[in-house]
Amino acid sequence: MGHYIFDILKCGKDSCELCEPVRLPRDIFSSIKHLPFPAPDDYGHYQPFSTVLGKDTTEENRPSLKGRASNAQVKSLPFYASVQHVINAQLMVQCEECNMWRLVYSKYKLSVAKCHQLQQLLNDHSYSCGAKLQDLHLGDDVEIRDHACGDTIEKLYYSAGFEPVCVYCGCDQPFTSPEQYPQCECSHHSPVKK
């Protein structure tokens, strides 16, 4: 069991009252394996499912658990981020683990066709904090900052005029005070001043 995976196999004992007897032939049941965790290969990608099936893997390579080498690497973009870069893209993506919205930055204003194409591409792929758009080979003009699950909503989100959400959890939240970023009751943090 892990963050991404939860699977249950019967114990296989005929006398077990909890699992009940196995209905599959014994040779097939004994060949069933637990689902493996993602495991990296030597080239910075993950190994195919067929390669890691049956191997003993751990969650240590989960993207959102990976540590960062230095502060310089954190939130890096191939260009200096500004409100204009957020407005150029007018797109966000939601992390499937922490449900926080992350801004998509574009160095240049996207055409309507490019914006629709990018939105479809983002809809077709799952996103977790720590993933980069460069992995989708879109070029250096469109990117997401490097985030970890639990990072607050970026301040540029509010500057770009998107709907107000809680700076800590991302839930809908009207502005509480003109001097502070929106914050709901779920957070025990002190208010973040603008």
DRENKOLKOL-350387 format. One line per 5 residues: number of its first residue (from 1); their letters; for each residue x, y, z of C-alpha. Coordinates in steps of 0.1 Angstrom, whole numbers, plus 5000, padded with zeros to 4 digits. Example, Ala and Ser with C-alpha at 12.3 -4.5 7.8 and 13.67 -1.06 7.14 Angstrom:
1	AS	5123:4955:5078 | 5137:4989:5071;
This chain:
1	MGHYI	5000:5000:5000 | 5012:5035:4992 | 5002:5069:4981 | 4995:5059:4945 | 4987:5022:4950;
6	FDILK	4963:5002:4972 | 4958:4966:4963 | 4945:4936:4983 | 4952:4900:4976 | 4935:4871:4994;
11	CGKDS	4956:4851:5018 | 4950:4819:4998 | 4941:4797:5028 | 4910:4776:5023 | 4902:4778:5060;
16	CELCE	4902:4817:5061 | 4868:4830:5071 | 4877:4866:5061 | 4889:4860:5025 | 4868:4830:5016;
21	PVRLP	4883:4803:4994 | 4901:4813:4962 | 4881:4807:4931 | 4910:4808:4906 | 4931:4777:4899;
26	RDIFS	4959:4775:4924 | 4987:4779:4898 | 4971:4811:4884 | 4964:4825:4919 | 5000:4819:4931;
31	SIKHL	5013:4839:4901 | 4994:4871:4910 | 5018:4898:4922 | 5012:4931:4941 | 5013:4962:4919;
36	PFPAP	5048:4977:4919 | 5057:5013:4927 | 5073:5035:4900 | 5110:5027:4897 | 5135:5049:4877;
41	DDYGH	5156:5036:4849 | 5192:5048:4841 | 5180:5076:4819 | 5158:5097:4842 | 5125:5081:4833;
46	YQPFS	5104:5054:4849 | 5108:5017:4840 | 5080:5000:4821 | 5053:4983:4842 | 5063:4949:4827;
51	TVLGK	5099:4953:4839 | 5091:4961:4875 | 5061:4937:4880 | 5071:4912:4906 | 5101:4932:4918;
56	DTTEE	5103:4946:4953 | 5099:4984:4949 | 5093:5013:4972 | 5077:5047:4971 | 5110:5066:4974;
61	NRPSL	5109:5076:4937 | 5074:5091:4938 | 5078:5126:4921 | 5062:5145:4950 | 5086:5129:4975;
66	KGRAS	5118:5138:4957 | 5139:5162:4975 | 5154:5193:4959 | 5191:5197:4956 | 5192:5235:4962;
71	NAQVK	5171:5266:4965 | 5183:5277:4931 | 5165:5247:4915 | 5132:5255:4933 | 5105:5272:4912;
76	SLPFY	5129:5276:4883 | 5116:5287:4849 | 5135:5292:4817 | 5125:5329:4819 | 5117:5354:4847;
81	ASVQH	5080:5349:4857 | 5057:5379:4857 | 5019:5385:4856 | 5022:5389:4819 | 5035:5354:4815;
86	VINAQ	5005:5341:4834 | 4981:5362:4813 | 4998:5350:4781 | 4988:5314:4789 | 4955:5319:4808;
91	LMVQC	4958:5282:4819 | 4962:5264:4851 | 4967:5227:4860 | 4955:5209:4892 | 4978:5185:4911;
96	EECNM	4961:5152:4914 | 4977:5145:4948 | 4972:5178:4967 | 4945:5194:4945 | 4963:5227:4944;
101	WRLVY	4961:5248:4913 | 4994:5256:4895 | 4999:5284:4870 | 5010:5277:4835 | 5035:5304:4822;
106	SKYKL	5040:5313:4786 | 5068:5335:4774 | 5046:5347:4745 | 5009:5352:4741 | 4993:5319:4730;
111	SVAKC	4970:5318:4700 | 4935:5305:4706 | 4944:5273:4687 | 4976:5268:4707 | 4958:5274:4740;
116	HQLQQ	4931:5248:4731 | 4958:5224:4720 | 4977:5229:4753 | 4945:5226:4774 | 4937:5193:4756;
121	LLNDH	4972:5180:4763 | 4970:5190:4800 | 4936:5173:4802 | 4950:5141:4787 | 4979:5139:4812;
126	SYSCG	4978:5136:4850 | 4998:5162:4868 | 5016:5160:4902 | 5036:5188:4918 | 5072:5185:4908;
131	AKLQD	5064:5175:4872 | 5075:5199:4845 | 5058:5206:4811 | 5092:5202:4794 | 5086:5165:4798;
136	LHLGD	5058:5169:4773 | 5083:5185:4748 | 5064:5218:4743 | 5095:5239:4740 | 5109:5265:4764;
141	DVEIR	5080:5290:4759 | 5055:5272:4781 | 5062:5259:4816 | 5051:5254:4852 | 5071:5263:4882;
146	DHACG	5086:5235:4902 | 5063:5229:4932 | 5061:5204:4960 | 5027:5193:4973 | 5018:5216:5002;
151	DTIEK	5033:5247:4986 | 5009:5277:4988 | 4991:5292:4958 | 5015:5315:4939 | 5010:5352:4945;
156	LYYSA	5009:5358:4907 | 4976:5338:4907 | 4959:5367:4925 | 4977:5394:4905 | 4965:5378:4872;
161	GFEPV	4929:5382:4884 | 4918:5345:4887 | 4889:5336:4911 | 4899:5340:4947 | 4908:5307:4964;
166	CVYCG	4924:5299:4998 | 4962:5305:4996 | 4968:5273:5016 | 4943:5247:5003 | 4930:5261:4970;
171	CDQPF	4893:5259:4980 | 4869:5287:4968 | 4873:5316:4992 | 4863:5352:4988 | 4889:5378:4997;
176	TSPEQ	4889:5383:5034 | 4907:5416:5036 | 4923:5438:5009 | 4956:5436:5028 | 4957:5397:5029;
181	YPQCE	4954:5368:5005 | 4923:5347:5008 | 4923:5321:5036 | 4896:5297:5047 | 4890:5282:5082;
186	CSHHS	4908:5250:5073 | 4941:5266:5077 | 4957:5273:5111 | 4984:5296:5095 | 4985:5332:5102;
191	PVKK	4971:5354:5074 | 4995:5361:5045 | 4998:5398:5039 | 5001:5412:5003;
